[in-house]
Amino acid sequence: MALRMSFNNILSAILGYTELSLDDVPPESQVWHNDSQEVLRAGMRGRDLVQHILRFSRHTEQSTSAD
């Protein structure tokens, strides 16, 4: 559980700072804007993956305790 929380904290910082940078980067700056969007998408995929792993581990724990 602690590892998941640490990973979520790291992802939260990445997502938060990327969102802040997108506010400062003008959309006309295609390279920076597109790169920032990619970082944001990757961070969201990472966040979703952590949630998927958590659901899987809970399911596994429940299955093991039922045996």
N, C-alpha and C positions, 0 to 999 in steps of 0.2 A: 504494500500500500504506500509506503514512504517513497519508493521509486516513482510510482505513478504521480504522486503529489509533486515531487521534484521536477519531473518532466513537464507536468502541467504548468508549473511556475515558470520554467524556461520558455515554454511555448507562449504563455501569456505575455511575457516581456517581448518576445519576438513579434507577436501579433500587435501588441499595443504600440510599440515603437514604429512598426511598419505603417500602421494606420496614421500615426502622427506625421510620419514623413510624407505620406500621400497627401496630407492636408497642405504641406509646404511645397510640394513639387507641382509645378503647373502642368496640366494635361498636355500642353504643347511640347513639353520635354519628353518626347516619346520614349527614349531609352530608359531614363530614370523612372518614369511612370510605369512602363511595362515591366521593368525589373522589380519594382516595388509590388506590383500586382502579383507577380510570380511568387515572391517571398510570402505574401499574404496567403495565396492559395496553398502553398506548400505547408505553411503553418497550420492552416485549417485542416488539411489532410492529416497532419501529425496529430492534431487535437482529436479528430475523428478516430484515428487509429488507437489512441490511448483509450478512448471510450469503448471501442470494440474489444480491446484486450481486457478491459475491466469487466465488461459483460461476460466474456468468455471465461475469465478466471472465477467469477462468481458462480457461473453455471457449473464449472468443474468442481468447485468447492461444495456446492449443493449436492451434486451427483455422488461425490466421494463420501459425504457425511450421511447420505441416505443408504449407503451399502452396509 
